[in-house]
Amino acid sequence: MGVGIEFCLVIGFFVFGGYWLDKLENTSPGWMILGFFIGFAVMMYIIIKRAKQTEQEFDQESCDDETDQ
């Protein structure tokens, strides 16, 4: 799944959860805004984690290529 689609789905999930809590507690739009920020933070964590993982894989491949020569 593409990062953009995943970004939208995760944020949408948390915003919908916040919307549902707002309807339940009649506190519009507090929970929905909080849901947006939580969803955004979760996605930033996922993106940074993937970037570090990709960087490690790239570095390992670079080291493997250097030892083969």
Backbone as JSON Lines, residues from 0, in Angstrom:
{"i":0,"aa":"M","n":[0.85,-1.17,0.0],"ca":[0.0,0.0,0.0],"c":[0.9,1.23,0.0]}
{"i":1,"aa":"G","n":[0.51,2.22,-0.74],"ca":[1.28,3.45,-0.81],"c":[1.23,4.23,0.49]}
{"i":2,"aa":"V","n":[2.28,4.99,0.73],"ca":[2.37,5.76,1.97],"c":[1.26,6.8,2.05]}
{"i":3,"aa":"G","n":[0.94,7.42,0.92],"ca":[-0.11,8.44,0.92],"c":[-1.47,7.88,1.29]}
{"i":4,"aa":"I","n":[-1.79,6.72,0.74],"ca":[-3.07,6.09,1.06],"c":[-3.09,5.67,2.52]}
{"i":5,"aa":"E","n":[-1.99,5.09,2.98],"ca":[-1.91,4.68,4.38],"c":[-2.02,5.89,5.3]}
{"i":6,"aa":"F","n":[-1.39,6.99,4.93],"ca":[-1.46,8.23,5.7],"c":[-2.91,8.66,5.86]}
{"i":7,"aa":"C","n":[-3.64,8.68,4.75],"ca":[-5.05,9.09,4.78],"c":[-5.9,8.13,5.6]}
{"i":8,"aa":"L","n":[-5.66,6.84,5.46],"ca":[-6.45,5.85,6.19],"c":[-6.23,5.94,7.69]}
{"i":9,"aa":"V","n":[-4.99,6.07,8.11],"ca":[-4.7,6.13,9.54],"c":[-5.27,7.41,10.15]}
{"i":10,"aa":"I","n":[-5.03,8.54,9.51],"ca":[-5.57,9.8,10.03],"c":[-7.09,9.76,10.0]}
{"i":11,"aa":"G","n":[-7.66,9.24,8.92],"ca":[-9.11,9.12,8.84],"c":[-9.69,8.26,9.94]}
{"i":12,"aa":"F","n":[-9.01,7.17,10.27],"ca":[-9.46,6.28,11.34],"c":[-9.51,7.04,12.67]}
{"i":13,"aa":"F","n":[-8.45,7.77,12.99],"ca":[-8.41,8.5,14.25],"c":[-9.39,9.68,14.26]}
{"i":14,"aa":"V","n":[-9.54,10.36,13.13],"ca":[-10.51,11.45,13.05],"c":[-11.93,10.91,13.23]}
{"i":15,"aa":"F","n":[-12.23,9.78,12.59],"ca":[-13.55,9.18,12.75],"c":[-13.79,8.77,14.21]}
{"i":16,"aa":"G","n":[-12.76,8.2,14.85],"ca":[-12.88,7.85,16.26],"c":[-13.15,9.08,17.11]}
{"i":17,"aa":"G","n":[-12.47,10.17,16.81],"ca":[-12.7,11.42,17.53],"c":[-14.09,11.97,17.27]}
{"i":18,"aa":"Y","n":[-14.55,11.87,16.03],"ca":[-15.9,12.31,15.68],"c":[-16.94,11.51,16.46]}
{"i":19,"aa":"W","n":[-16.72,10.2,16.54],"ca":[-17.64,9.33,17.27],"c":[-17.68,9.71,18.75]}
{"i":20,"aa":"L","n":[-16.5,9.97,19.35],"ca":[-16.46,10.4,20.75],"c":[-17.13,11.75,20.94]}
{"i":21,"aa":"D","n":[-16.95,12.66,19.98],"ca":[-17.61,13.96,20.05],"c":[-19.12,13.81,20.04]}
{"i":22,"aa":"K","n":[-19.64,12.93,19.19],"ca":[-21.09,12.7,19.14],"c":[-21.57,12.09,20.45]}
{"i":23,"aa":"L","n":[-20.77,11.18,21.0],"ca":[-21.14,10.49,22.23],"c":[-21.17,11.44,23.42]}
{"i":24,"aa":"E","n":[-20.17,12.32,23.5],"ca":[-20.04,13.21,24.65],"c":[-20.5,14.64,24.38]}
{"i":25,"aa":"N","n":[-20.94,14.91,23.16],"ca":[-21.39,16.24,22.76],"c":[-20.31,17.3,23.02]}
{"i":26,"aa":"T","n":[-19.1,17.02,22.53],"ca":[-17.95,17.91,22.76],"c":[-17.31,18.37,21.46]}
{"i":27,"aa":"S","n":[-18.07,18.49,20.42],"ca":[-17.55,18.82,19.1],"c":[-16.72,20.09,19.12]}
{"i":28,"aa":"P","n":[-15.62,20.18,18.46],"ca":[-14.83,19.22,17.71],"c":[-13.58,18.75,18.45]}
{"i":29,"aa":"G","n":[-13.56,18.8,19.76],"ca":[-12.36,18.52,20.55],"c":[-11.71,17.17,20.28]}
{"i":30,"aa":"W","n":[-12.49,16.1,20.38],"ca":[-11.93,14.76,20.18],"c":[-11.5,14.54,18.74]}
{"i":31,"aa":"M","n":[-12.23,15.14,17.81],"ca":[-11.89,14.97,16.4],"c":[-10.53,15.63,16.1]}
{"i":32,"aa":"I","n":[-10.3,16.8,16.65],"ca":[-9.01,17.47,16.46],"c":[-7.9,16.67,17.12]}
{"i":33,"aa":"L","n":[-8.15,16.18,18.32],"ca":[-7.16,15.34,18.99],"c":[-6.88,14.08,18.18]}
{"i":34,"aa":"G","n":[-7.92,13.5,17.6],"ca":[-7.75,12.32,16.75],"c":[-6.87,12.62,15.55]}
{"i":35,"aa":"F","n":[-7.04,13.79,14.96],"ca":[-6.2,14.18,13.83],"c":[-4.73,14.22,14.24]}
{"i":36,"aa":"F","n":[-4.45,14.88,15.36],"ca":[-3.06,15.01,15.79],"c":[-2.46,13.67,16.19]}
{"i":37,"aa":"I","n":[-3.25,12.82,16.82],"ca":[-2.75,11.49,17.17],"c":[-2.47,10.68,15.91]}
{"i":38,"aa":"G","n":[-3.39,10.72,14.95],"ca":[-3.18,10.02,13.68],"c":[-1.96,10.53,12.94]}
{"i":39,"aa":"F","n":[-1.77,11.83,12.95],"ca":[-0.6,12.42,12.29],"c":[0.68,11.97,12.98]}
{"i":40,"aa":"A","n":[0.68,11.96,14.31],"ca":[1.87,11.53,15.05],"c":[2.18,10.06,14.79]}
{"i":41,"aa":"V","n":[1.15,9.23,14.75],"ca":[1.35,7.8,14.47],"c":[1.96,7.62,13.08]}
{"i":42,"aa":"M","n":[1.45,8.33,12.1],"ca":[1.98,8.19,10.74],"c":[3.41,8.72,10.64]}
{"i":43,"aa":"M","n":[3.73,9.79,11.33],"ca":[5.1,10.28,11.31],"c":[6.04,9.24,11.92]}
{"i":44,"aa":"Y","n":[5.61,8.59,12.99],"ca":[6.41,7.53,13.61],"c":[6.64,6.39,12.61]}
{"i":45,"aa":"I","n":[5.57,5.98,11.92],"ca":[5.68,4.88,10.96],"c":[6.61,5.27,9.81]}
{"i":46,"aa":"I","n":[6.48,6.48,9.3],"ca":[7.32,6.93,8.18],"c":[8.79,6.98,8.59]}
{"i":47,"aa":"I","n":[9.07,7.52,9.78],"ca":[10.46,7.6,10.25],"c":[11.03,6.2,10.46]}
{"i":48,"aa":"K","n":[10.23,5.31,11.03],"ca":[10.67,3.93,11.25],"c":[11.0,3.25,9.93]}
{"i":49,"aa":"R","n":[10.15,3.43,8.92],"ca":[10.41,2.83,7.6],"c":[11.64,3.44,6.94]}
{"i":50,"aa":"A","n":[11.82,4.75,7.1],"ca":[12.98,5.41,6.5],"c":[14.28,4.87,7.11]}
{"i":51,"aa":"K","n":[14.29,4.7,8.43],"ca":[15.48,4.15,9.08],"c":[15.74,2.71,8.63]}
{"i":52,"aa":"Q","n":[14.67,1.94,8.5],"ca":[14.8,0.55,8.05],"c":[15.34,0.5,6.62]}
{"i":53,"aa":"T","n":[14.83,1.34,5.76],"ca":[15.3,1.4,4.38],"c":[16.76,1.84,4.32]}
{"i":54,"aa":"E","n":[17.12,2.8,5.15],"ca":[18.51,3.27,5.19],"c":[19.45,2.15,5.64]}
{"i":55,"aa":"Q","n":[19.04,1.37,6.63],"ca":[19.86,0.25,7.1],"c":[20.02,-0.8,6.0]}
{"i":56,"aa":"E","n":[18.94,-1.09,5.29],"ca":[19.01,-2.06,4.19],"c":[19.93,-1.55,3.09]}
{"i":57,"aa":"F","n":[19.83,-0.27,2.78],"ca":[20.68,0.33,1.75],"c":[22.15,0.28,2.16]}
{"i":58,"aa":"D","n":[22.42,0.62,3.43],"ca":[23.8,0.57,3.92],"c":[24.35,-0.85,3.89]}
{"i":59,"aa":"Q","n":[23.52,-1.81,4.24],"ca":[23.96,-3.2,4.24],"c":[24.25,-3.67,2.81]}
{"i":60,"aa":"E","n":[23.4,-3.28,1.86],"ca":[23.63,-3.63,0.46],"c":[24.91,-2.97,-0.05]}
{"i":61,"aa":"S","n":[25.16,-1.74,0.37],"ca":[26.38,-1.04,-0.05],"c":[27.61,-1.75,0.49]}
{"i":62,"aa":"C","n":[27.54,-2.2,1.74],"ca":[28.67,-2.92,2.33],"c":[28.88,-4.25,1.62]}
{"i":63,"aa":"D","n":[27.79,-4.93,1.28],"ca":[27.9,-6.2,0.56],"c":[28.52,-6.0,-0.82]}
{"i":64,"aa":"D","n":[28.14,-4.92,-1.5],"ca":[28.7,-4.63,-2.82],"c":[30.19,-4.33,-2.74]}
{"i":65,"aa":"E","n":[30.61,-3.63,-1.69],"ca":[32.02,-3.28,-1.54],"c":[32.87,-4.51,-1.24]}
{"i":66,"aa":"T","n":[32.33,-5.45,-0.48],"ca":[33.1,-6.66,-0.14],"c":[33.18,-7.62,-1.32]}
{"i":67,"aa":"D","n":[32.23,-7.55,-2.23],"ca":[32.24,-8.41,-3.42],"c":[33.32,-8.0,-4.41]}
{"i":68,"aa":"Q","n":[33.72,-6.75,-4.4],"ca":[34.68,-6.26,-5.39],"c":[36.09,-6.54,-5.0]}
